[in-house]
């Protein structure tokens, strides 16, 4: 059974976050899932296709965490630029 999920994350810095996580798309952790990421207007769209629920959970956890970290770094970076 194939599972699919599309997460649309609305953020001001979608393009910066996309550029930050883009290198991660070049390597795959497992053959049981695939990930596609794109920017749509002011949103980051993460699509995951997985062979089973365990792989889906694991892949979603990984990619949503990567997005969160990239976003947090962008926020800190913007704050540092304003403080300088």
PDB file with SEQRES, HELIX, SHEET and CRYST1 records, atoms N, CA, C and O in Angstrom:
SEQRES   1 A   84  UNK UNK UNK UNK UNK UNK UNK UNK UNK UNK UNK UNK UNK          
SEQRES   2 A   84  UNK UNK UNK UNK UNK UNK UNK UNK UNK UNK UNK UNK UNK          
SEQRES   3 A   84  UNK UNK UNK UNK UNK UNK UNK UNK UNK UNK UNK UNK UNK          
SEQRES   4 A   84  UNK UNK UNK UNK UNK UNK UNK UNK UNK UNK UNK UNK UNK          
SEQRES   5 A   84  UNK UNK UNK UNK UNK UNK UNK UNK UNK UNK UNK UNK UNK          
SEQRES   6 A   84  UNK UNK UNK UNK UNK UNK UNK UNK UNK UNK UNK UNK UNK          
SEQRES   7 A   84  UNK UNK UNK UNK UNK UNK                                      
HELIX    1 AA1 UNK A   14  UNK A   21  1                                   8    
HELIX    2 AA2 UNK A   22  UNK A   26  5                                   5    
HELIX    3 AA3 UNK A   53  UNK A   83  1                                  31    
SHEET    1 AA1 3 UNK A   3  UNK A  10  0                                        
SHEET    2 AA1 3 UNK A  43  UNK A  50 -1                                        
SHEET    3 AA1 3 UNK A  33  UNK A  40 -1                                        
CRYST1    1.000    1.000    1.000  90.00  90.00  90.00 P 1           1          
ATOM      1  N   UNK A   1       0.845  -1.169   0.000  1.00  0.00           N  
ATOM      2  CA  UNK A   1       0.000   0.000   0.000  1.00  0.00           C  
ATOM      3  C   UNK A   1       0.896   1.240   0.000  1.00  0.00           C  
ATOM      4  O   UNK A   1       1.814   1.345   0.814  1.00  0.00           O  
ATOM      5  N   UNK A   2       0.634   2.164  -0.900  1.00  0.00           N  
ATOM      6  CA  UNK A   2       1.368   3.433  -0.955  1.00  0.00           C  
ATOM      7  C   UNK A   2       0.591   4.480  -0.171  1.00  0.00           C  
ATOM      8  O   UNK A   2      -0.636   4.555  -0.243  1.00  0.00           O  
ATOM      9  N   UNK A   3       1.335   5.285   0.576  1.00  0.00           N  
ATOM     10  CA  UNK A   3       0.757   6.386   1.333  1.00  0.00           C  
ATOM     11  C   UNK A   3       1.343   7.688   0.807  1.00  0.00           C  
ATOM     12  O   UNK A   3       2.494   7.724   0.371  1.00  0.00           O  
ATOM     13  N   UNK A   4       0.559   8.749   0.848  1.00  0.00           N  
ATOM     14  CA  UNK A   4       1.082  10.047   0.425  1.00  0.00           C  
ATOM     15  C   UNK A   4       0.591  11.137   1.370  1.00  0.00           C  
ATOM     16  O   UNK A   4      -0.487  11.049   1.958  1.00  0.00           O  
ATOM     17  N   UNK A   5       1.419  12.158   1.493  1.00  0.00           N  
ATOM     18  CA  UNK A   5       1.089  13.280   2.366  1.00  0.00           C  
ATOM     19  C   UNK A   5       1.646  14.545   1.738  1.00  0.00           C  
ATOM     20  O   UNK A   5       2.768  14.551   1.231  1.00  0.00           O  
ATOM     21  N   UNK A   6       0.866  15.613   1.770  1.00  0.00           N  
ATOM     22  CA  UNK A   6       1.330  16.914   1.309  1.00  0.00           C  
ATOM     23  C   UNK A   6       1.153  17.900   2.458  1.00  0.00           C  
ATOM     24  O   UNK A   6       0.039  18.138   2.924  1.00  0.00           O  
ATOM     25  N   UNK A   7       2.268  18.466   2.905  1.00  0.00           N  
ATOM     26  CA  UNK A   7       2.243  19.451   3.981  1.00  0.00           C  
ATOM     27  C   UNK A   7       2.526  20.817   3.372  1.00  0.00           C  
ATOM     28  O   UNK A   7       3.541  21.003   2.702  1.00  0.00           O  
ATOM     29  N   UNK A   8       1.635  21.766   3.601  1.00  0.00           N  
ATOM     30  CA  UNK A   8       1.806  23.129   3.111  1.00  0.00           C  
ATOM     31  C   UNK A   8       2.086  24.005   4.322  1.00  0.00           C  
ATOM     32  O   UNK A   8       1.247  24.150   5.212  1.00  0.00           O  
ATOM     33  N   UNK A   9       3.278  24.585   4.338  1.00  0.00           N  
ATOM     34  CA  UNK A   9       3.722  25.377   5.485  1.00  0.00           C  
ATOM     35  C   UNK A   9       3.839  26.830   5.039  1.00  0.00           C  
ATOM     36  O   UNK A   9       4.689  27.163   4.212  1.00  0.00           O  
ATOM     37  N   UNK A  10       2.997  27.685   5.580  1.00  0.00           N  
ATOM     38  CA  UNK A  10       2.989  29.100   5.211  1.00  0.00           C  
ATOM     39  C   UNK A  10       4.029  29.820   6.059  1.00  0.00           C  
ATOM     40  O   UNK A  10       4.004  29.754   7.288  1.00  0.00           O  
ATOM     41  N   UNK A  11       4.954  30.516   5.372  1.00  0.00           N  
ATOM     42  CA  UNK A  11       6.006  31.238   6.089  1.00  0.00           C  
ATOM     43  C   UNK A  11       6.521  32.379   5.221  1.00  0.00           C  
ATOM     44  O   UNK A  11       6.430  32.332   3.994  1.00  0.00           O  
ATOM     45  N   UNK A  12       7.060  33.396   5.871  1.00  0.00           N  
ATOM     46  CA  UNK A  12       7.603  34.546   5.150  1.00  0.00           C  
ATOM     47  C   UNK A  12       8.877  34.207   4.388  1.00  0.00           C  
ATOM     48  O   UNK A  12       9.150  34.797   3.342  1.00  0.00           O  
ATOM     49  N   UNK A  13       9.648  33.275   4.896  1.00  0.00           N  
ATOM     50  CA  UNK A  13      10.958  32.965   4.329  1.00  0.00           C  
ATOM     51  C   UNK A  13      10.982  31.614   3.618  1.00  0.00           C  
ATOM     52  O   UNK A  13      11.963  30.877   3.720  1.00  0.00           O  
ATOM     53  N   UNK A  14       9.914  31.287   2.903  1.00  0.00           N  
ATOM     54  CA  UNK A  14       9.800  29.980   2.254  1.00  0.00           C  
ATOM     55  C   UNK A  14      10.948  29.720   1.276  1.00  0.00           C  
ATOM     56  O   UNK A  14      11.474  28.608   1.226  1.00  0.00           O  
ATOM     57  N   UNK A  15      11.341  30.731   0.500  1.00  0.00           N  
ATOM     58  CA  UNK A  15      12.425  30.538  -0.473  1.00  0.00           C  
ATOM     59  C   UNK A  15      13.757  30.275   0.218  1.00  0.00           C  
ATOM     60  O   UNK A  15      14.531  29.429  -0.229  1.00  0.00           O  
ATOM     61  N   UNK A  16      14.027  30.991   1.300  1.00  0.00           N  
ATOM     62  CA  UNK A  16      15.283  30.790   2.038  1.00  0.00           C  
ATOM     63  C   UNK A  16      15.319  29.404   2.681  1.00  0.00           C  
ATOM     64  O   UNK A  16      16.350  28.732   2.657  1.00  0.00           O  
ATOM     65  N   UNK A  17      14.216  28.988   3.244  1.00  0.00           N  
ATOM     66  CA  UNK A  17      14.144  27.659   3.857  1.00  0.00           C  
ATOM     67  C   UNK A  17      14.317  26.591   2.774  1.00  0.00           C  
ATOM     68  O   UNK A  17      15.027  25.606   2.975  1.00  0.00           O  
ATOM     69  N   UNK A  18      13.669  26.790   1.635  1.00  0.00           N  
ATOM     70  CA  UNK A  18      13.805  25.846   0.525  1.00  0.00           C  
ATOM     71  C   UNK A  18      15.270  25.708   0.110  1.00  0.00           C  
ATOM     72  O   UNK A  18      15.769  24.594  -0.049  1.00  0.00           O  
ATOM     73  N   UNK A  19      15.955  26.829  -0.063  1.00  0.00           N  
ATOM     74  CA  UNK A  19      17.368  26.779  -0.448  1.00  0.00           C  
ATOM     75  C   UNK A  19      18.212  26.092   0.617  1.00  0.00           C  
ATOM     76  O   UNK A  19      19.204  25.438   0.293  1.00  0.00           O  
ATOM     77  N   UNK A  20      17.836  26.232   1.866  1.00  0.00           N  
ATOM     78  CA  UNK A  20      18.587  25.616   2.960  1.00  0.00           C  
ATOM     79  C   UNK A  20      18.453  24.093   2.976  1.00  0.00           C  
ATOM     80  O   UNK A  20      19.421  23.390   3.267  1.00  0.00           O  
ATOM     81  N   UNK A  21      17.271  23.584   2.669  1.00  0.00           N  
ATOM     82  CA  UNK A  21      17.049  22.139   2.751  1.00  0.00           C  
ATOM     83  C   UNK A  21      17.241  21.424   1.418  1.00  0.00           C  
ATOM     84  O   UNK A  21      17.236  20.194   1.371  1.00  0.00           O  
ATOM     85  N   UNK A  22      17.409  22.172   0.350  1.00  0.00           N  
ATOM     86  CA  UNK A  22      17.557  21.581  -0.977  1.00  0.00           C  
ATOM     87  C   UNK A  22      18.672  20.535  -1.065  1.00  0.00           C  
ATOM     88  O   UNK A  22      18.453  19.496  -1.688  1.00  0.00           O  
ATOM     89  N   UNK A  23      19.858  20.750  -0.476  1.00  0.00           N  
ATOM     90  CA  UNK A  23      20.901  19.711  -0.556  1.00  0.00           C  
ATOM     91  C   UNK A  23      20.484  18.372   0.055  1.00  0.00           C  
ATOM     92  O   UNK A  23      21.009  17.330  -0.339  1.00  0.00           O  
ATOM     93  N   UNK A  24      19.563  18.380   0.998  1.00  0.00           N  
ATOM     94  CA  UNK A  24      19.113  17.139   1.637  1.00  0.00           C  
ATOM     95  C   UNK A  24      18.335  16.250   0.665  1.00  0.00           C  
ATOM     96  O   UNK A  24      18.244  15.039   0.868  1.00  0.00           O  
ATOM     97  N   UNK A  25      17.779  16.842  -0.382  1.00  0.00           N  
ATOM     98  CA  UNK A  25      17.027  16.064  -1.366  1.00  0.00           C  
ATOM     99  C   UNK A  25      17.935  15.185  -2.232  1.00  0.00           C  
ATOM    100  O   UNK A  25      17.474  14.232  -2.860  1.00  0.00           O  
ATOM    101  N   UNK A  26      19.222  15.513  -2.259  1.00  0.00           N  
ATOM    102  CA  UNK A  26      20.156  14.765  -3.102  1.00  0.00           C  
ATOM    103  C   UNK A  26      20.478  13.380  -2.545  1.00  0.00           C  
ATOM    104  O   UNK A  26      20.897  12.497  -3.294  1.00  0.00           O  
ATOM    105  N   UNK A  27      20.289  13.183  -1.255  1.00  0.00           N  
ATOM    106  CA  UNK A  27      20.557  11.881  -0.655  1.00  0.00           C  
ATOM    107  C   UNK A  27      19.269  11.300  -0.097  1.00  0.00           C  
ATOM    108  O   UNK A  27      18.440  12.028   0.449  1.00  0.00           O  
ATOM    109  N   UNK A  28      19.101  10.005  -0.232  1.00  0.00           N  
ATOM    110  CA  UNK A  28      17.929   9.338   0.331  1.00  0.00           C  
ATOM    111  C   UNK A  28      18.358   8.477   1.507  1.00  0.00           C  
ATOM    112  O   UNK A  28      19.398   7.820   1.464  1.00  0.00           O  
ATOM    113  N   UNK A  29      17.566   8.487   2.531  1.00  0.00           N  
ATOM    114  CA  UNK A  29      17.857   7.696   3.725  1.00  0.00           C  
ATOM    115  C   UNK A  29      17.335   6.278   3.553  1.00  0.00           C  
ATOM    116  O   UNK A  29      17.940   5.320   4.035  1.00  0.00           O  
ATOM    117  N   UNK A  30      16.222   6.154   2.873  1.00  0.00           N  
ATOM    118  CA  UNK A  30      15.593   4.851   2.696  1.00  0.00           C  
ATOM    119  C   UNK A  30      14.983   4.744   1.301  1.00  0.00           C  
ATOM    120  O   UNK A  30      14.648   5.751   0.678  1.00  0.00           O  
ATOM    121  N   UNK A  31      14.846   3.530   0.830  1.00  0.00           N  
ATOM    122  CA  UNK A  31      14.178   3.294  -0.447  1.00  0.00           C  
ATOM    123  C   UNK A  31      12.669   3.170  -0.276  1.00  0.00           C  
ATOM    124  O   UNK A  31      11.938   3.019  -1.255  1.00  0.00           O  
ATOM    125  N   UNK A  32      12.210   3.234   0.959  1.00  0.00           N  
ATOM    126  CA  UNK A  32      10.796   3.029   1.248  1.00  0.00           C  
ATOM    127  C   UNK A  32       9.970   4.305   1.165  1.00  0.00           C  
ATOM    128  O   UNK A  32       8.747   4.259   1.296  1.00  0.00           O  
ATOM    129  N   UNK A  33      10.633   5.460   0.947  1.00  0.00           N  
ATOM    130  CA  UNK A  33       9.892   6.710   0.828  1.00  0.00           C  
ATOM    131  C   UNK A  33      10.629   7.665  -0.099  1.00  0.00           C  
ATOM    132  O   UNK A  33      11.832   7.534  -0.326  1.00  0.00           O  
ATOM    133  N   UNK A  34       9.883   8.628  -0.627  1.00  0.00           N  
ATOM    134  CA  UNK A  34      10.474   9.675  -1.453  1.00  0.00           C  
ATOM    135  C   UNK A  34       9.893  11.022  -1.023  1.00  0.00           C  
ATOM    136  O   UNK A  34       8.774  11.102  -0.515  1.00  0.00           O  
ATOM    137  N   UNK A  35      10.680  12.076  -1.240  1.00  0.00           N  
ATOM    138  CA  UNK A  35      10.294  13.413  -0.793  1.00  0.00           C  
ATOM    139  C   UNK A  35      10.468  14.386  -1.949  1.00  0.00           C  
ATOM    140  O   UNK A  35      11.436  14.305  -2.706  1.00  0.00           O  
ATOM    141  N   UNK A  36       9.522  15.302  -2.076  1.00  0.00           N  
ATOM    142  CA  UNK A  36       9.606  16.387  -3.042  1.00  0.00           C  
ATOM    143  C   UNK A  36       9.252  17.667  -2.300  1.00  0.00           C  
ATOM    144  O   UNK A  36       8.295  17.703  -1.527  1.00  0.00           O  
ATOM    145  N   UNK A  37      10.029  18.715  -2.541  1.00  0.00           N  
ATOM    146  CA  UNK A  37       9.801  19.997  -1.865  1.00  0.00           C  
ATOM    147  C   UNK A  37       9.746  21.094  -2.919  1.00  0.00           C  
ATOM    148  O   UNK A  37      10.545  21.095  -3.855  1.00  0.00           O  
ATOM    149  N   UNK A  38       8.819  22.017  -2.775  1.00  0.00           N  
ATOM    150  CA  UNK A  38       8.733  23.154  -3.685  1.00  0.00           C  
ATOM    151  C   UNK A  38       8.207  24.381  -2.938  1.00  0.00           C  
ATOM    152  O   UNK A  38       7.611  24.277  -1.866  1.00  0.00           O  
ATOM    153  N   UNK A  39       8.448  25.541  -3.542  1.00  0.00           N  
ATOM    154  CA  UNK A  39       7.907  26.792  -3.011  1.00  0.00           C  
ATOM    155  C   UNK A  39       6.708  27.160  -3.867  1.00  0.00           C  
ATOM    156  O   UNK A  39       6.778  27.169  -5.096  1.00  0.00           O  
ATOM    157  N   UNK A  40       5.619  27.460  -3.199  1.00  0.00           N  
ATOM    158  CA  UNK A  40       4.394  27.890  -3.876  1.00  0.00           C  
ATOM    159  C   UNK A  40       3.944  29.189  -3.212  1.00  0.00           C  
ATOM    160  O   UNK A  40       3.399  29.175  -2.108  1.00  0.00           O  
ATOM    161  N   UNK A  41       4.175  30.307  -3.891  1.00  0.00           N  
ATOM    162  CA  UNK A  41       3.904  31.644  -3.366  1.00  0.00           C  
ATOM    163  C   UNK A  41       4.665  31.829  -2.054  1.00  0.00           C  
ATOM    164  O   UNK A  41       5.896  31.789  -2.060  1.00  0.00           O  
ATOM    165  N   UNK A  42       3.984  32.027  -0.947  1.00  0.00           N  
ATOM    166  CA  UNK A  42       4.675  32.206   0.342  1.00  0.00           C  
ATOM    167  C   UNK A  42       4.576  30.943   1.199  1.00  0.00           C  
ATOM    168  O   UNK A  42       4.544  31.017   2.427  1.00  0.00           O  
ATOM    169  N   UNK A  43       4.529  29.789   0.538  1.00  0.00           N  
ATOM    170  CA  UNK A  43       4.415  28.515   1.244  1.00  0.00           C  
ATOM    171  C   UNK A  43       5.490  27.546   0.783  1.00  0.00           C  
ATOM    172  O   UNK A  43       5.932  27.572  -0.366  1.00  0.00           O  
ATOM    173  N   UNK A  44       5.889  26.705   1.698  1.00  0.00           N  
ATOM    174  CA  UNK A  44       6.779  25.596   1.391  1.00  0.00           C  
ATOM    175  C   UNK A  44       5.909  24.344   1.357  1.00  0.00           C  
ATOM    176  O   UNK A  44       5.178  24.067   2.308  1.00  0.00           O  
ATOM    177  N   UNK A  45       5.986  23.592   0.270  1.00  0.00           N  
ATOM    178  CA  UNK A  45       5.169  22.393   0.106  1.00  0.00           C  
ATOM    179  C   UNK A  45       6.093  21.180   0.164  1.00  0.00           C  
ATOM    180  O   UNK A  45       7.027  21.057  -0.628  1.00  0.00           O  
ATOM    181  N   UNK A  46       5.817  20.291   1.112  1.00  0.00           N  
ATOM    182  CA  UNK A  46       6.604  19.067   1.286  1.00  0.00           C  
ATOM    183  C   UNK A  46       5.678  17.889   0.992  1.00  0.00           C  
ATOM    184  O   UNK A  46       4.671  17.692   1.672  1.00  0.00           O  
ATOM    185  N   UNK A  47       6.033  17.109  -0.034  1.00  0.00           N  
ATOM    186  CA  UNK A  47       5.250  15.933  -0.404  1.00  0.00           C  
ATOM    187  C   UNK A  47       6.059  14.674  -0.114  1.00  0.00           C  
ATOM    188  O   UNK A  47       7.224  14.563  -0.496  1.00  0.00           O  
ATOM    189  N   UNK A  48       5.423  13.738   0.562  1.00  0.00           N  
ATOM    190  CA  UNK A  48       6.080  12.478   0.907  1.00  0.00           C  
ATOM    191  C   UNK A  48       5.225  11.330   0.381  1.00  0.00           C  
ATOM    192  O   UNK A  48       4.005  11.318   0.547  1.00  0.00           O  
ATOM    193  N   UNK A  49       5.884  10.371  -0.253  1.00  0.00           N  
ATOM    194  CA  UNK A  49       5.237   9.127  -0.665  1.00  0.00           C  
ATOM    195  C   UNK A  49       6.010   8.001   0.014  1.00  0.00           C  
ATOM    196  O   UNK A  49       7.236   7.939  -0.069  1.00  0.00           O  
ATOM    197  N   UNK A  50       5.284   7.118   0.680  1.00  0.00           N  
ATOM    198  CA  UNK A  50       5.937   6.050   1.444  1.00  0.00           C  
ATOM    199  C   UNK A  50       5.237   4.720   1.204  1.00  0.00           C  
ATOM    200  O   UNK A  50       4.059   4.659   0.851  1.00  0.00           O  
ATOM    201  N   UNK A  51       6.011   3.657   1.409  1.00  0.00           N  
ATOM    202  CA  UNK A  51       5.492   2.299   1.228  1.00  0.00           C  
ATOM    203  C   UNK A  51       4.651   1.822   2.402  1.00  0.00           C  
ATOM    204  O   UNK A  51       3.783   0.964   2.243  1.00  0.00           O  
ATOM    205  N   UNK A  52       4.910   2.383   3.592  1.00  0.00           N  
ATOM    206  CA  UNK A  52       4.201   1.929   4.787  1.00  0.00           C  
ATOM    207  C   UNK A  52       4.133   3.067   5.803  1.00  0.00           C  
ATOM    208  O   UNK A  52       4.807   4.088   5.663  1.00  0.00           O  
ATOM    209  N   UNK A  53       3.318   2.870   6.813  1.00  0.00           N  
ATOM    210  CA  UNK A  53       3.060   3.927   7.803  1.00  0.00           C  
ATOM    211  C   UNK A  53       4.302   4.252   8.625  1.00  0.00           C  
ATOM    212  O   UNK A  53       4.500   5.406   9.003  1.00  0.00           O  
ATOM    213  N   UNK A  54       5.129   3.271   8.903  1.00  0.00           N  
ATOM    214  CA  UNK A  54       6.343   3.509   9.692  1.00  0.00           C  
ATOM    215  C   UNK A  54       7.312   4.389   8.917  1.00  0.00           C  
ATOM    216  O   UNK A  54       7.896   5.318   9.475  1.00  0.00           O  
ATOM    217  N   UNK A  55       7.480   4.103   7.651  1.00  0.00           N  
ATOM    218  CA  UNK A  55       8.346   4.922   6.807  1.00  0.00           C  
ATOM    219  C   UNK A  55       7.775   6.331   6.639  1.00  0.00           C  
ATOM    220  O   UNK A  55       8.528   7.305   6.627  1.00  0.00           O  
ATOM    221  N   UNK A  56       6.467   6.447   6.511  1.00  0.00           N  
ATOM    222  CA  UNK A  56       5.822   7.765   6.393  1.00  0.00           C  
ATOM    223  C   UNK A  56       6.086   8.600   7.649  1.00  0.00           C  
ATOM    224  O   UNK A  56       6.469   9.766   7.553  1.00  0.00           O  
ATOM    225  N   UNK A  57       5.883   8.008   8.814  1.00  0.00           N  
ATOM    226  CA  UNK A  57       6.095   8.727  10.068  1.00  0.00           C  
ATOM    227  C   UNK A  57       7.538   9.185  10.190  1.00  0.00           C  
ATOM    228  O   UNK A  57       7.806  10.336  10.534  1.00  0.00           O  
ATOM    229  N   UNK A  58       8.448   8.296   9.913  1.00  0.00           N  
ATOM    230  CA  UNK A  58       9.862   8.607  10.025  1.00  0.00           C  
ATOM    231  C   UNK A  58      10.280   9.713   9.051  1.00  0.00           C  
ATOM    232  O   UNK A  58      11.003  10.636   9.425  1.00  0.00           O  
ATOM    233  N   UNK A  59       9.830   9.615   7.830  1.00  0.00           N  
ATOM    234  CA  UNK A  59      10.188  10.606   6.819  1.00  0.00           C  
ATOM    235  C   UNK A  59       9.568  11.963   7.139  1.00  0.00           C  
ATOM    236  O   UNK A  59      10.231  12.993   7.013  1.00  0.00           O  
ATOM    237  N   UNK A  60       8.313  11.970   7.550  1.00  0.00           N  
ATOM    238  CA  UNK A  60       7.678  13.238   7.933  1.00  0.00           C  
ATOM    239  C   UNK A  60       8.387  13.881   9.117  1.00  0.00           C  
ATOM    240  O   UNK A  60       8.636  15.087   9.115  1.00  0.00           O  
ATOM    241  N   UNK A  61       8.712  13.083  10.124  1.00  0.00           N  
ATOM    242  CA  UNK A  61       9.435  13.619  11.278  1.00  0.00           C  
ATOM    243  C   UNK A  61      10.744  14.260  10.850  1.00  0.00           C  
ATOM    244  O   UNK A  61      11.074  15.361  11.291  1.00  0.00           O  
ATOM    245  N   UNK A  62      11.486  13.578   9.998  1.00  0.00           N  
ATOM    246  CA  UNK A  62      12.777  14.085   9.540  1.00  0.00           C  
ATOM    247  C   UNK A  62      12.619  15.388   8.775  1.00  0.00           C  
ATOM    248  O   UNK A  62      13.303  16.368   9.073  1.00  0.00           O  
ATOM    249  N   UNK A  63      11.741  15.411   7.808  1.00  0.00           N  
ATOM    250  CA  UNK A  63      11.625  16.582   6.942  1.00  0.00           C  
ATOM    251  C   UNK A  63      10.958  17.769   7.624  1.00  0.00           C  
ATOM    252  O   UNK A  63      11.350  18.912   7.388  1.00  0.00           O  
ATOM    253  N   UNK A  64       9.973  17.524   8.453  1.00  0.00           N  
ATOM    254  CA  UNK A  64       9.356  18.643   9.167  1.00  0.00           C  
ATOM    255  C   UNK A  64      10.344  19.239  10.170  1.00  0.00           C  
ATOM    256  O   UNK A  64      10.340  20.448  10.401  1.00  0.00           O  
ATOM    257  N   UNK A  65      11.175  18.408  10.754  1.00  0.00           N  
ATOM    258  CA  UNK A  65      12.225  18.894  11.656  1.00  0.00           C  
ATOM    259  C   UNK A  65      13.263  19.712  10.888  1.00  0.00           C  
ATOM    260  O   UNK A  65      13.696  20.761  11.366  1.00  0.00           O  
ATOM    261  N   UNK A  66      13.668  19.246   9.702  1.00  0.00           N  
ATOM    262  CA  UNK A  66      14.601  20.011   8.875  1.00  0.00           C  
ATOM    263  C   UNK A  66      14.030  21.386   8.519  1.00  0.00           C  
ATOM    264  O   UNK A  66      14.737  22.393   8.568  1.00  0.00           O  
ATOM    265  N   UNK A  67      12.759  21.417   8.165  1.00  0.00           N  
ATOM    266  CA  UNK A  67      12.105  22.693   7.836  1.00  0.00           C  
ATOM    267  C   UNK A  67      12.100  23.602   9.054  1.00  0.00           C  
ATOM    268  O   UNK A  67      12.394  24.792   8.939  1.00  0.00           O  
ATOM    269  N   UNK A  68      11.770  23.057  10.215  1.00  0.00           N  
ATOM    270  CA  UNK A  68      11.736  23.864  11.434  1.00  0.00           C  
ATOM    271  C   UNK A  68      13.108  24.441  11.759  1.00  0.00           C  
ATOM    272  O   UNK A  68      13.220  25.621  12.091  1.00  0.00           O  
ATOM    273  N   UNK A  69      14.142  23.627  11.666  1.00  0.00           N  
ATOM    274  CA  UNK A  69      15.498  24.094  11.969  1.00  0.00           C  
ATOM    275  C   UNK A  69      15.929  25.168  10.975  1.00  0.00           C  
ATOM    276  O   UNK A  69      16.484  26.192  11.372  1.00  0.00           O  
ATOM    277  N   UNK A  70      15.679  24.942   9.684  1.00  0.00           N  
ATOM    278  CA  UNK A  70      16.044  25.931   8.667  1.00  0.00           C  
ATOM    279  C   UNK A  70      15.314  27.246   8.900  1.00  0.00           C  
ATOM    280  O   UNK A  70      15.900  28.320   8.762  1.00  0.00           O  
ATOM    281  N   UNK A  71      14.043  27.161   9.252  1.00  0.00           N  
ATOM    282  CA  UNK A  71      13.264  28.375   9.540  1.00  0.00           C  
ATOM    283  C   UNK A  71      13.829  29.097  10.766  1.00  0.00           C  
ATOM    284  O   UNK A  71      13.985  30.318  10.747  1.00  0.00           O  
ATOM    285  N   UNK A  72      14.133  28.358  11.821  1.00  0.00           N  
ATOM    286  CA  UNK A  72      14.685  28.967  13.035  1.00  0.00           C  
ATOM    287  C   UNK A  72      16.003  29.672  12.745  1.00  0.00           C  
ATOM    288  O   UNK A  72      16.248  30.765  13.257  1.00  0.00           O  
ATOM    289  N   UNK A  73      16.845  29.058  11.935  1.00  0.00           N  
ATOM    290  CA  UNK A  73      18.133  29.675  11.580  1.00  0.00           C  
ATOM    291  C   UNK A  73      17.902  30.954  10.772  1.00  0.00           C  
ATOM    292  O   UNK A  73      18.598  31.949  10.975  1.00  0.00           O  
ATOM    293  N   UNK A  74      16.936  30.933   9.865  1.00  0.00           N  
ATOM    294  CA  UNK A  74      16.617  32.139   9.093  1.00  0.00           C  
ATOM    295  C   UNK A  74      16.147  33.266  10.001  1.00  0.00           C  
ATOM    296  O   UNK A  74      16.526  34.422   9.810  1.00  0.00           O  
ATOM    297  N   UNK A  75      15.335  32.935  10.971  1.00  0.00           N  
ATOM    298  CA  UNK A  75      14.846  33.942  11.929  1.00  0.00           C  
ATOM    299  C   UNK A  75      15.988  34.533  12.733  1.00  0.00           C  
ATOM    300  O   UNK A  75      16.064  35.749  12.910  1.00  0.00           O  
ATOM    301  N   UNK A  76      16.879  33.678  13.222  1.00  0.00           N  
ATOM    302  CA  UNK A  76      18.038  34.146  13.995  1.00  0.00           C  
ATOM    303  C   UNK A  76      18.934  35.008  13.110  1.00  0.00           C  
ATOM    304  O   UNK A  76      19.425  36.049  13.545  1.00  0.00           O  
ATOM    305  N   UNK A  77      19.145  34.573  11.871  1.00  0.00           N  
ATOM    306  CA  UNK A  77      19.966  35.328  10.931  1.00  0.00           C  
ATOM    307  C   UNK A  77      19.412  36.704  10.653  1.00  0.00           C  
ATOM    308  O   UNK A  77      20.165  37.676  10.601  1.00  0.00           O  
ATOM    309  N   UNK A  78      18.107  36.804  10.473  1.00  0.00           N  
ATOM    310  CA  UNK A  78      17.478  38.113  10.241  1.00  0.00           C  
ATOM    311  C   UNK A  78      17.647  39.005  11.455  1.00  0.00           C  
ATOM    312  O   UNK A  78      17.900  40.202  11.321  1.00  0.00           O  
ATOM    313  N   UNK A  79      17.508  38.422  12.651  1.00  0.00           N  
ATOM    314  CA  UNK A  79      17.670  39.197  13.888  1.00  0.00           C  
ATOM    315  C   UNK A  79      19.090  39.691  14.054  1.00  0.00           C  
ATOM    316  O   UNK A  79      19.309  40.806  14.528  1.00  0.00           O  
ATOM    317  N   UNK A  80      20.051  38.881  13.673  1.00  0.00           N  
ATOM    318  CA  UNK A  80      21.460  39.265  13.783  1.00  0.00           C  
ATOM    319  C   UNK A  80      21.773  40.399  12.801  1.00  0.00           C  
ATOM    320  O   UNK A  80      22.535  41.310  13.125  1.00  0.00           O  
ATOM    321  N   UNK A  81      21.191  40.342  11.618  1.00  0.00           N  
ATOM    322  CA  UNK A  81      21.430  41.400  10.627  1.00  0.00           C  
ATOM    323  C   UNK A  81      20.839  42.727  11.077  1.00  0.00           C  
ATOM    324  O   UNK A  81      21.425  43.782  10.834  1.00  0.00           O  
ATOM    325  N   UNK A  82      19.683  42.684  11.732  1.00  0.00           N  
ATOM    326  CA  UNK A  82      19.042  43.912  12.220  1.00  0.00           C  
ATOM    327  C   UNK A  82      19.807  44.513  13.404  1.00  0.00           C  
ATOM    328  O   UNK A  82      19.848  45.731  13.577  1.00  0.00           O  
ATOM    329  N   UNK A  83      20.411  43.638  14.217  1.00  0.00           N  
ATOM    330  CA  UNK A  83      21.139  44.103  15.409  1.00  0.00           C  
ATOM    331  C   UNK A  83      22.491  44.714  15.041  1.00  0.00           C  
ATOM    332  O   UNK A  83      23.026  45.524  15.799  1.00  0.00           O  
ATOM    333  N   UNK A  84      23.038  44.347  13.914  1.00  0.00           N  
ATOM    334  CA  UNK A  84      24.378  44.827  13.516  1.00  0.00           C  
ATOM    335  C   UNK A  84      24.382  46.259  13.069  1.00  0.00           C  
ATOM    336  O   UNK A  84      25.433  46.790  12.709  1.00  0.00           O  
TER     337      UNK A  84                                                      
END                                                                             
